[in-house]
């Protein structure tokens, strides 16, 4: 391996791990803020809990989609290896 590029590869890998976490945090914060801005009879704590629940459901659906994509990708990889 070309040694001077190793640091660049590590930096790119860290960026690829950090950016999705930052985006996920921003989306969840936006969901909580949107729930807190609703004009209904719930208390601020109940609105925060509802927004957090919506954020959790969003992340759970995203995790399920990622799992499905990984399974499909692995099966496609197995088919190509057998050929």
Secondary structure, 3 states (H helix, E strand, C coil): CCCHHHHHHHHHHHHHHHHHHHHHHHHHHHHHHHHHCCCCCCCHHHHHHHHHHHHHHHHHHHHHHHHHHHHHHHHHHHHHHHC
